[in-house]
Amino acid sequence: MTIQEALNFAIQRHQAGQLREAEAAYRQILAQQPNHPDALHMLGVLAFQCGRHDAAVQLIRQSITLQPTADSYCNLGLALAAAGQLDHAVAAYQTSISLDPQVVETYFNLAIALRDLGRHDDSINAYRQALLLQPGHVQSLINMGSALRSQGKTIEAAAAFRQAIAINSNHAAAHHNLANTLKEQTDLDPALFHFDKAISLGLNDATVQRNRANALVNQGQLEKAIAGYDRAMVLRPTDPALASGKIIAMQLHPDYDAATIRRECEDWDRQYAQPLRQLWPDHSARPRSSKRLRIGYISPDFRDHVIAWYFAPILSRHDRREFEIFSYASVAQPDATTRRLESLSDGWRNIHALTDDQAAEVIRADRIDILVDLDLHVWGNRLPVLARKPAPVQVSWLGYPGTTGIAAMDYRLTDPFLDPPGEHDDWYTEKSLRLPNSFWCFDPQLEPLKPTLDLPTGDLPAIQNGYVTFGSLNNVSRLNPRTLKLWSRVVTKVPNSRLLLSAPHGSARENILGLLAQHGVEASRVEFVASAPWTEYMGYFRRIDIALDTLPYNGHTTSLDALWMGVPLVTRLGQTVVGRAGYSHLSNLQLTELAATTDDDFVTAAENLAGDLSRLIELRRTLRERMLASPLTNATQFTRDLETGFQQMRLKI
């Protein structure tokens, strides 16, 4: 058998998937002719396919020194990328393209490597080049759309996914990607259509079910969303994020009380955290790192996000003589806010790419005394890191007032209005540490609120309109049938009044109008607005006379926004802690007469306030000043109170 015949035989075995026979044949060729470039190249390809990436790189490079080809450089790029050498992989792909610029797959592979390096613009350009060569290359369209979506270019991303679907209407991944993009655009009806299409085409995995459930939450279909999370958990029972998503949806649903929510959180602990208890280190044997307390904050939201807006004023005011502050950022795409928080931290660790074990080890190595989780069960949380108990004292705060249910969490921060002393302790697995005034600190000097410092509250809309406008700019997930029924009682009690609501276009608005109509509120008395950039969103409050609160989950930040814009809030205390936020805000403003404990009292409070235009005018004029004089905006005092709490926890170390 000649060398060429032996090579043909080896390649045939290789293509047939008979890798052992193929490898033996390649090696026999090399035993006779050690510098045979094709045998070296193909043996390198085989090594790559078997996961021996370093060997693949060595063999293909050896073949290139003998016979450089576009194909060998492309395969070298694949091996280098698999070995984690992305920069070298990019160089290999670029050399391949210089030798043969007409190969679609090379541009495709180059685009993937550039994406993994975070060079998203270059990645998109590589995908575009692939599509110039082969306009119908569906995977390039999908990957390019994903890259565009990661940059926030959702309109262009959706166009790429739609083009992929036009080429192959049965491509499940294209439908799923388009659904996610439409969800981000709050175009929820078509998003759900494409989620369902992806599932019908066989892409019925946990990720699709979770994303579909998230869309259902945003549409206010909470029962269907909870069922969706349950289906996702069946498909991937080892994923704690799915169970966290269900916990959040349950808190929005009026049928779940505090005891039920606690049990669900404890189930999360039993399934995902308790098996990790054996990993808890013995913190009692650990020497103290320094005289200063080391405080660690952990969150995926150290970016342009409401969590960061609350956190930044605290971070900038910590007393560095007593405290050393570390921030553990699980941030996929850092932005200007991320960079600002990093500059305010004594120690900054980006743990996004780290496993839970690796992140816990980083925190242990930093000898953190008190670790503060800022998200609880909110999407993107790193609760599995805290379940490994990397710090001797662990605390939950800020994402929302509630319980994690995790035995590894020692404390939760709250305030005396959310949790009156001696009450509700059985709602939580953690010990409640009450800050003196408020769970929240609203800093108007911080972006994005700063532009609203000079945004006037405007005159009372009722004066010009001749009628009172009630309103809510809360997410539609909080506009459940019970809340809408209660609001209907208010609107029908106040002649000619109107209702201004925030809701996405489509069936969400239709469902709301249908529920209101059942209780006597005509569609002509309801106006909708869509989500908008921050300043425009704040401007919507200038069209509202009185804000109506939601149940069982009150407005939190949205209510503070309303009050800042001179819009008084009428709230109804709920049966869970997330339903006591309005009472906490109003207590700090000494306006508790606007906080009701029954539905009847809520209707009466709203009706009386609507009938007192002079009081509404006065509140419009003075609410912002009242907020500035209250604990709600005193970030310095809030930080001192927080630090006092940390010193109390110090005794437990």
N, C-alpha and C positions, 0 to 999 in steps of 0.2 A: 504494500500500500504506500503510495507516495505521500509526501507531507500534505499536499493539497487535498488528497482523498481523505487523509486522517482528519484534517481540519473540517472538511464537509461532514464527516461522520460525527465529530464532536458537536458541531453546530446543530445537526439534526437531533442528537440526543438532548442537547440544551433546549431547543425549541419544544421538544416533546415533554419537557419537565423532568427528564431523567438526569438530575443534576450530578449525582455521584459518578455515573458513567461518563457524562460530559467532562467533569473535572479530571477524571483519570485520563481521558483521551487528550485533553489540552496539555496535561503534564507530560504525557508520553511524547508529544510533539516538542515540548520545551526541553525534554531530556536529550533529544537529538539535535535541536536547534534552539539554544537558550535565548537567542535574540529574535525570535519570530514575533513580529509586532502584532499580528492578528491573534495569535494564540495568547499572548500576554494581555491584550485588550479584552478578549472574550473571557479569559480566566478572571480578570478584574471585574467584569460585569457580573459573572457568576458569584464572586465573593460578595459583591454589593447585594445581590439578591438574597444571599444567605445571612446578611446582617454583619458581615466581617468588613466593616467600612474602612478601617485603617489599611487592611490588606488590599482592598479594592483600590484605594488611592495610590498605594505604592505600585501595584501592577500596571494600572492605567498610565501613570506617569512614566513608567519604564517604557511602555509601548509608544508613548508620545515622543520620547527622545529618539526613537527609531523611525517613527512614521506619524507625524502629526496630522490629524484629520479633524474635520468639524465634528464628526460623530464621537471620536475619542475624547475631545475636549468637553462635549456635552455630557458624556457619561462620567467624566472626571468631576464635573460640576455636581452631578447627582450624588456621587460618593462623598465629596467634600461637604455638601450640605447635610448629608446624613451623619457625617462625623462632627457636625457642629461648626465647621469652618466656613461660615457663610460669606465672608469677604472674599476668600479664595475661590469659593464656588461662583460668585458673581464674575470674578475675573476669568474663570474658565469658560463660563457661558458666553461672555463677551468675545473671547478669542474664537470660540466656535462660530459665533455669528459673523465675525470678520472673515472667516474662511468660507462660510456658506450662509448668506443672509436670508435664505428663502425657506428655512425650516421652522415651522410654526411651533413645534414642541420646545425648541430651544428658547424662544421668547417666553413661552409659557413657564418653563422652569426658571428662567431668569426672573420673571415677575414674582414667582413664589419666594425666591431667595431674597429679593429686594423687600418684599412685604415683611418677611420674618426679621429683616434688619431694621424695620421701622421706616424704611424709605418709601413711603406710600405713593408719593407723586411719581417717582421713578418706576415703581411697580405698575402703576396705572398706565404709564407710557409704554411699558413693555407689553402689557395686555393689548393695548391699542395697536401696537405693531403686529402682534399675532393675528389680530382681527383684520388688519389690512391684507394679510396674506391669505387668511381663511375666514371670511366674514361669518360663516356659519359655525365657528368653533364654540360650541355651547359652554364648555367648561371655562374658557377664557372670559366669556361674557359674565358667567356667574362669579368667577373670582374677581374680575374687575369691579363688578357691582358691589361685592363685599368690601373691597378696598375703598371704594367711593363712600360706602355707608360708614365705614370706620372713621372717615374724615368728616362726617356730618353732611355729606353731599347726597342727601336722600333722594332728591329729584333725579339726579343723574343715575344713581344706583338703581332706582325703580325702573328707569328706562332700559338699563342693561338687562335686568331680570326679565322685563317684558319682552325684550328682543329674543332672549334665550327661549322663553315660552313660545314665542311665535315660530321659532325654528323647530322646537320639540315640545309640543303641548303636554306631553306626558312625563316631563322631567320633574320629578317630585321635589328635588332640591331647589330648583328654580322657583317653584311655587312657594316653598317654605321661606326662601330668602326674600322674595317679594312680599310675602305676608309680614315678615318682621320689619321690613322697611316701611310698609304702609302703616303698621302699628305705631312706629316712631313718628309718623306724620299725623297721628290720631285719625287716620282714615280707616276706621275700625271695621265697618261692614265689609268692604272688599278684602281687608286683611283676614277676617275670619273665613271668607270664601276660599282664599288661597291656602289657609291652614287646613281647612277641610279637604281641599283638593289634594294637597300633599299627602294627607293621611289616606285618602281613598286610593292613591297611587302606590301605597305600600310603605310610605315613610312614617310609620306609626311608632316612633320611638319616644322616649321620655322627654327629650328636648323639645320636640314639636308639641307634645301635649302641654308642657310647661309654658311655652311661649303663647300657645293658644289660650291657656288659662289666664295668663297675664293680660291678654287682650280682652277677655271676658270681664275681668275685674275693672278695667278701664272703661268698659261699656256699662258697668253697673249690674251685670248678670252674675251675681255672687254665687248663687247655688250651682250654676253650671261651672263656674270657675273652680269651686271647691271640689266638685266631681272630677274636673280635669286634673287637678293636682293629685287626687287619689289615683287616677289612672296612671299618671306619670310615676307615682311611687311604686305601683305594681310593676311597671316596666323597668324601673331602676331603684330598687329598694335601698341601695347603699348610699344614695345621694341625699345628704341632709338639707340641701338648698330647696329641694322639692317640698319637704315637710315644713320648712320655714315659710315658703310661699303660701301654703295652706293656712298657717297660723295667722299671717297678716290678713288674708281674706276673711277668716273667721271673726276677726276683731271689727271688720267693717259690717258684718252681717248682724242684724238686730236679734236673731234667735239664739245667739251664743252668749252665755253669761260668764262672769269672771271665773267661776269654778270650772266650767268646761274648758275655757281657754287655758287655765293653769294645767289641767290634766293633759291637754294636748301638748303643752310645752314640756311637761314631765315625761310624756311618751317620747318626745324628741331626745330628751336627756338619756332615757333608758336605752334607746336604740343606737344613738350616735355618740354619746359622751361617756356613759358608764363603762363601756368596754375599754376606754382609754385611761381609766383611773389608775391602772397599773403603771402608767407612764408618768404619774405625778412625781416630781422630784421632792426630796426632803428639804424644804426651805428652812427648817429650823436649824439645820447644820450649816447654813450659808452665812458667811461673814457679810456684814453690811458694807456696801460699796463706798459710801462716803457719809459725811454728816448731813449732806443734803438728801432729801427724799427724792428718789428717782421715780418720776411719774411717766408712764407710757400711755399714749393714746393710739388706738388702732381703728382704722376705718377704710373702706373702699372709696369714700366720698371726700377725700382731701383734694378737691377740684372745684369747678364752678357748680356748686351744689349747696342746698340749704344747710346741710350739716356743717359744711365749711364756713358758711356765713355766721353760724352761731359759735363755731369753735374759734375762729380767728381772733376775735376780741379777747377771749380768755387766754389764748396762747401768747398774745402780745403783752399781757399784763401780769403774767405769773412772776412771783417774787423769786428771782434767780439766786438770792442769798439763801433761800430755804429749800428751793426745789430745782431739780435738773429735769428738763422735759425732753422726752423722746417721742417721736411720731413714727408710727408704723403704717405706711401708706400702701394699701392694696389697690393701686391706681393703674389701670391699663393705659390710659392716655393722659399723661400730665399736661397741665395747662398753666396759665399765668397764676391762677389761685394756688395751684400745687407749688409753684416756685416760691410764692410768698410765704406759704406755710413752712416750706423747707427752711427759708431764711430766718424764720422765727423760732425754729427748733434747735435745741442744743445737740440733739442727735436725730438724724433722719435715716430711715431705712425703707426702701421700696421693696415690699414683700410680695408684690403681685405675682411674680413668676415663681415664688417659692412654694413648695408643698407645705401642708399644715405642720408636719414634723420639722421641716427646715425653719419655718417662721417661728415656731415655738422655741427652737434652739437659739435663734438669734436673740429673742427676747430674754431667754435665760442667761445668755452670755453677757447681755447688757446689764444684768443684775437689777432689773426693774423691781421696785418695791410695791408699787400699786399700778395695775394695768386697767385702763378704762376703755371699755368697748362702747363705741358711739353709734351702734346700729341695731343691736338686738337681732331680731329675725328679719330685718329689712333685706331686700335683694342685694347680693354681693357680700353679705356679712362673712366674717372669719370666725364665727363661733367655734368651729372645730379646733381652731388654734387655742382659744381660751379653755376648751374642754381638756386640754393637755396640762392645764394649770402651770403656765410658765412663770407666773409671778405669785408671791405669797398671798397677796390681796388682789381681788379682781372685782370690778365695779361696772355696772351698766348704766348708761345715761344717753340722753339726747335723741336717739332715733325716734323714740316715742316712750311715754311713760308706761311701764308694764313689767312683765316678768320674762326672763329667758327660760326659766324652768331648769336651769343647769346647776347641778350641785357644786360645780367648780366656781360659780359666781357667788361672791360673798355678800355684796351690797348692791343696792339699786338707789340712785338718786331720785328724789321726788321733792314735793313741797307740802306745806301744811294744808293747802286747799285741795290739791289732788288727793292727798291721803291724810285726813285729819288724824292727829295722834291717837293711837288706840283703836283705830278703825281700819278695816280692809287688810290687815296684816296677813290674813289667810288667803289673799288673792295672789301672793307672791312666794316664791321659794327663797328669795334673797331677803336679807335684812334691809329695811327701808331707812335710809338716812335722809332726813328732811332738810333741805336748804331753807333758810329763814323766810324767803319771800316767793321765789318763782323758780320753776324748773327750766324756764327759758330766759335768755338774755338777748334782747333785740337791740342791736347797735346800728343806729341810722347813719353813722359815719362810715360804715363799711359798704363796699360794693356788694350787690348791685343797688342797695338802698340809697347810697349817697346822692344819686341824681334826683331822688324824690325829696331831698332836704329843701330844695327850692321849688318843688312842684306844689303849687297851692292846692289846698283841699277844695277850693271853689265854693260857690254859694250853694245853699241847700237846694237840690234839684226840685223839691216839691214846690218851692216858691214860683219857679218859672213854669213848671209843668201843670200845676194845679191839682196834682195828685201825688200820693206817696208811692215811692218805688222801694219795695223790699228786694233783697238780693243775696246771692251767695255765689262766690267764685271758687268754691271748693270743687275738687275733682268729682266727676259724676259717680264714681264708685261709692260716694257717701250719700247720694240722693236716692235712698231706698224708698219703697212704698210707705213705710211708716213716717219717714221724714216729710215726704210730699203730702201725705194726708194731714199732718200737723200744720204745715205751711198753708195748705188750702183753707184750713179753718181761719187762719189769720187774714188771708187775702179776701175771703168772702165776708169777713167781719168789717173790713175797712173799705168803704165805698170807693169805687173807681181806682183802687190801688193796682199796682203792677208788680210783676216779678221778673227780675233780671238774673239769668242763670248762665253758668259756663258749662257747655257740653259740646262734644264733637258732633259733626253733621251726621245725618242718617238716622238709623233706628234708635239710637240713644235718645235723641230729641223726641222722636215720635213716641217712644215709650213713656217719657216724662209727661208729654202733653196728654197722652191717654190716661195716665194715672191722675193727673190734675183734673181732667175733665170729669172723671168719675166722682170727684168731690166738689164739682160746681165751679171750677175755674176755667173760663173759656180761653182758647188759644190766643185770642186777641189781647189778652192781658199778660201774656208771657213773651219775653224777648230773650234770645240766646246770643251769647258771644262765644267766640272760639278762643283757644289758647293763643297767647300773644307774647311778644318780647316784653321784658320786665317793665319798662316805663309805660308801655301801652296798657299792660295788665293793671298797673297801679292806677292809671288814668280811668279805668272802668269804674273804680270806686267813686269817682266824681259824679257818676250817674245814679248812685244808690243813696237812699236816705237812711235805711235801716238794714243792717245785716242780720239774717236769720241763721241760727246755728243748726248743725246737722247732728243726727243721732243714728247709731250708738257712738259713732266716732266724731267728736266735735272737730271743728276747724282748729288748727293749731297755729301754724305760721300765717295761714290765710286770714285768720281772725286778727292777728297782730297787725297785718297789713291794712285791714279795714280800719282798725282803730287809729292807726297812724295817719290815715287819710281822712280822719274826722267822721267816720261812719260808726255810730254806736251799734253794739252787738247785743241781741237778745238771745240768750242761751237757755238750754234745758239740760239739767244735770242728768247724766246717764247712769247706768248700772255697772259700768266698768270704768277703769281709770281714764281711758282715752276719751270718755264722755264727760270728763270734769275739767277739761282744758279751758273752756269758756269761763267757767266759774273762777278758775285760778287767775285768768287775765283780769276779769272784772273786779276781783277782790283786791288785786294790786292797784287798781285804779279807783277803788272805793265807789264802785258802781254796782254793788251786789243786788240792788233792786231790779236789775235787768237779768238776773239769773233765777230761773224758775225750777221748782222741784216736781211740778206736775204739768201735764199737757194743758190743763185749763189755765194754770197760772202763766204759762208761756204765752198763750193766746191773749190773755188779759194784758200782760206786760207789753206785748207788741202793739196791741190795739191802743192802749193808753199812750204809749210813746208816739205813735202815728198821729194821735189827736192833739198832741201838744207841740205845735210848730215852733213856738218860742223856745222850748227846751231843745228841740232838734237843732235850731239855729245856734243856740249857745254851745251845744256839744260839738257841732261842726267847727266852731271857732276855737274851742278850748281843748279838744281831745288830744291833739298833738302836744300841746304844752303840758297837759296832765300826764301823758306818757313820759315826756322828758323829765318830769319831776318825780316819777315813780321808780320803784326798783326794777321795772321791766327794761329800762334802758341804761341802768347804772352798771356798766361792765366792770368797772374797778371794784365796786362793792361786791358784785356777784363773784368775782375771782377770789376776793378775800374770803368770802363765805365758803366757796368751794375748797379753798386751801385749808380752812378750819376743819372741814369735813375730812380732808386727807390726813390732817394731824390726828384726828380722832381714830381714824383707821390705823394709823401708825402703831398704836398700842397693840394691834393684832399681829404685827410682824414679829 
